[in-house]
Amino acid sequence: MRPSRPGHAGPSGRCSHRRGRRGERGASLVEYALIVALLAVPTVGSIKLMQNAAASKISATAVGISTHTIPVVTVAP
């Protein structure tokens, strides 16, 4: 008779290896929510910063266009 390997059925016919231990069943919903929150907070903050920067650039461009006078270009003969 061959010696049984760990995790395989022994002479009794029952598997001696358990697939998982209690408490180690993978990530729970709470853990997934924490991961999403950790990714979402900096993302939303970055978008807000870019939005404010873009708004100020657009505003400055609009003011520049509305107050700009067309320069006179002289061409040498």
N, C-alpha and C positions, 0 to 999 in steps of 0.2 A: 504494500500500500504506500502511495506517495504521501509525503508530508504536505499538509494543506498550506497554501500561501495566505498571508494576511489579506483580508477582504474577500476571500472566497469561501464557499461553503466547505465546512469541515465534515468530519464523520457524522455529526448530528444532522447535517443537511441544512443547517441554518447559516445565514451569512453572519460572520463575526464582525464585519465592518459596518458602521453606521455612515450614511451619506453625509449627514450634517449634525453638528452639535446644537443643542438648544441654545438660542441666542445668537447663532451665527447663520442666519438664513438669508443674508444679503441686505441691501439697503432698504430701509423702510421709507414710507411716504414722507416722514418728517425729515429724513436725511436728504431726500430729493428736493424737498422744499427749501432747505437750507442752501443747497448747491445752486438752485435757481436764484435765490435771493442774493447770494454772493456774486453771481454773474450779472444779475439785473441792475443792482444798485450802481456799480461803476459805469455800466453801459448807459443807463439813463442820465447819469451825471455828465458823461462825455458828450452825449447828444445835446444836452442843455447848453453846455459850454460852446459847442460848435454852432448851435442855433443862435446864441447871443452874439458870437463873433461874426457870423454871416449877416445877421440883422444890422449890426453896426457898420459893416463894410457896405452893404446895400444902401443904408441911409446916407453914408458919406458920399457914395457915388451919386445918389440922387441929388444931394445938395450941390455937389460939384457940377453936375450936368445943368441944373436949373440956374445956377449963378454964373456959369462960365460964359465968357464972351469969346467970340470967334477971333482968333489972332489973325492979324494981317500978315500975309506972307509976301515978301517982295522977291521978285525974280530978277536976277541981274541979266541985262541984255547981252 
